[in-house]
């Protein structure tokens, strides 16, 4: 998988999680778990972009 494919997949997964938050029947624990997963996806995207664009590389 190349960078763009990975980012697209992660962003799609994140969108699906965001849609899950609309479910009014979620328990507080489920809601918080989904929110943490979304935060994790944001972090993974940030790290993947840093790696791809070599920001954060020490020279």
C-alpha positions as CSV (number, residue, x, y, z in Angstrom):
1,X,0.0,0.0,0.0
2,X,1.3,3.4,-0.8
3,X,0.9,6.6,1.3
4,X,-2.3,7.8,-0.4
5,X,-4.0,4.4,-0.1
6,X,-3.2,4.2,3.6
7,X,-4.4,7.8,4.3
8,X,-7.6,7.2,2.3
9,X,-8.4,4.0,4.2
10,X,-7.7,5.6,7.6
11,X,-9.8,8.6,6.7
12,X,-12.7,6.4,5.6
13,X,-12.5,4.4,8.8
14,X,-12.5,7.6,10.7
15,X,-15.6,8.8,8.9
16,X,-17.4,5.6,9.7
17,X,-16.6,6.0,13.4
18,X,-17.9,9.6,13.3
19,X,-21.1,8.4,11.8
20,X,-21.4,5.8,14.6
21,X,-21.4,8.7,17.1
22,X,-24.8,9.7,15.7
23,X,-26.3,6.6,17.3
24,X,-28.3,7.8,20.3
25,X,-28.3,4.3,21.8
26,X,-24.6,4.2,22.5
27,X,-23.6,3.8,26.1
28,X,-21.2,6.4,27.6
29,X,-18.4,3.8,27.4
30,X,-19.1,3.0,23.8
31,X,-19.2,6.7,22.9
32,X,-15.9,7.4,24.7
33,X,-14.3,4.4,23.1
34,X,-15.3,5.6,19.6
35,X,-14.0,9.1,20.4
36,X,-10.6,7.6,21.5
37,X,-10.5,5.6,18.3
38,X,-11.1,8.8,16.3
39,X,-8.3,10.5,18.2
40,X,-6.0,7.6,17.5
41,X,-6.8,7.8,13.8
42,X,-6.0,11.5,13.8
43,X,-2.7,10.7,15.4
44,X,-1.9,7.9,12.9
45,X,-2.7,10.2,10.0
46,X,-0.4,12.9,11.5
47,X,2.5,10.4,12.0
48,X,2.0,9.0,8.5
49,X,2.1,12.5,7.0
50,X,5.2,13.3,9.0
51,X,6.9,10.2,7.7
52,X,5.8,10.7,4.1
53,X,6.9,14.3,4.0
54,X,10.0,13.7,6.2
55,X,8.9,16.3,8.7
56,X,10.4,15.4,12.0
57,X,13.4,13.7,10.4
58,X,16.7,14.4,12.1
59,X,19.5,15.2,9.8
